[in-house]
Amino acid sequence: MVDQAERRRSQRVTAHLPLQLYLDRDSTAGDQATALETINISASGVYFRSPVFIEPMTKLDLALEVTVPGDAGGPAQPALVRCQGLVVRIQPEAELPRGSEYEVAVFFTWIEPDDQSILQEHIDLRLQGG
């Protein structure tokens, strides 16, 4: 059996980041879920907790608040990364009664090159222990 970590192209880092997402307009789950927090992140996707069940293959617009190294070796500073993604997995796989929590995996389908650079800076900072 192949270890799942070995199949990933991008290294994941544990990251409890503020996350805001906007569900695809055709979704029945509503337009926006707020006050979410990531579990981990990579250059190709994000894993987060949600109080809302989101069907697999749902398109999302996301905004992640990350930290990046400061200028000239200064303290880390916040930065906003905007991207789009597709829900590839949700646990549990079926909608549960109100008050339940879900873990959602999203694969990024679009991210501007500048935002991709910011995200990679954040991941590199986390890997260095920052």
C-alpha positions in Angstrom: 0.0 0.0 0.0 1.3 3.4 -1.0 1.5 6.0 1.8 -0.8 8.9 0.9 1.8 11.5 1.9 4.1 10.0 -0.8 1.4 10.6 -3.5 1.1 14.3 -2.8 2.9 16.7 -5.1 2.9 19.5 -2.4 4.0 19.2 1.2 1.2 19.8 3.7 1.8 21.8 6.8 -0.4 22.1 9.9 -1.9 25.5 9.8 -4.8 26.9 11.8 -5.6 29.9 9.6 -8.7 32.0 9.3 -10.7 31.0 6.2 -13.6 32.6 4.5 -15.3 30.8 1.7 -18.0 31.5 -0.8 -20.0 28.6 -2.1 -20.9 28.4 -5.8 -24.1 30.4 -6.5 -25.8 27.2 -7.7 -25.2 25.5 -4.4 -28.1 24.9 -2.0 -25.9 25.2 1.0 -25.9 29.1 0.9 -23.6 31.8 -0.2 -21.1 32.1 2.6 -19.7 30.3 5.6 -17.6 32.3 7.9 -15.4 31.8 11.0 -13.8 28.7 9.6 -10.3 27.5 10.4 -7.9 25.4 8.4 -6.5 22.1 9.6 -3.6 22.0 7.1 -2.6 23.6 3.8 -0.4 22.9 0.8 0.4 24.7 -2.4 -2.3 22.7 -4.1 -5.1 22.6 -1.5 -6.6 23.1 1.9 -8.2 20.9 4.6 -10.6 22.7 7.0 -13.5 22.2 9.4 -16.9 23.4 8.5 -20.3 23.5 10.4 -21.9 23.3 6.9 -22.1 20.1 4.8 -20.6 20.9 1.3 -21.3 18.4 -1.5 -18.2 17.0 -3.2 -17.4 18.7 -6.5 -18.8 22.0 -5.2 -16.9 25.0 -6.5 -15.6 27.5 -3.9 -14.1 30.9 -3.8 -11.7 31.1 -0.8 -9.8 33.8 1.1 -7.0 32.6 3.4 -5.3 34.8 5.9 -1.6 33.7 6.0 1.6 35.0 7.5 4.7 35.7 5.5 8.2 36.7 6.4 8.6 40.5 7.0 10.6 42.8 4.9 14.4 42.8 5.6 14.1 40.1 8.2 11.4 41.8 10.2 8.6 40.1 12.0 6.1 38.0 10.1 3.2 39.9 8.6 -0.3 38.9 7.5 -1.3 38.5 3.9 -4.5 37.5 2.1 -4.5 34.7 -0.5 -7.6 34.5 -2.8 -8.2 31.4 -4.8 -10.8 29.0 -6.2 -11.1 25.3 -5.5 -13.2 22.2 -5.8 -14.4 20.1 -2.8 -12.8 16.7 -3.4 -13.7 15.0 0.0 -15.8 15.6 3.0 -16.0 13.6 6.3 -18.5 12.4 7.3 -19.7 11.7 3.8 -23.4 12.4 4.5 -25.2 15.4 6.0 -25.8 15.0 9.7 -28.2 16.8 12.1 -27.6 20.5 12.7 -24.7 21.3 15.0 -22.5 18.7 13.4 -19.0 19.4 12.1 -17.4 18.3 8.9 -13.8 18.1 7.6 -13.5 19.3 4.0 -10.7 18.8 1.5 -10.4 21.3 -1.4 -8.1 21.1 -4.4 -7.1 24.6 -5.7 -8.3 25.0 -9.3 -7.2 28.7 -9.8 -4.8 31.0 -7.9 -3.1 34.1 -9.2 0.7 33.7 -9.5 1.3 36.4 -6.9 -1.1 34.7 -4.5 0.6 31.3 -5.2 3.9 32.9 -4.2 2.5 34.3 -1.0 1.0 30.9 -0.1 4.4 29.2 -0.8 6.2 31.8 1.4 3.7 31.0 4.2 4.3 27.2 3.8 8.1 27.7 3.7 7.8 29.9 6.9 5.8 27.1 8.6 8.4 24.5 7.5 11.1 26.6 9.1 9.2 26.6 12.4 7.7 30.1 12.0 
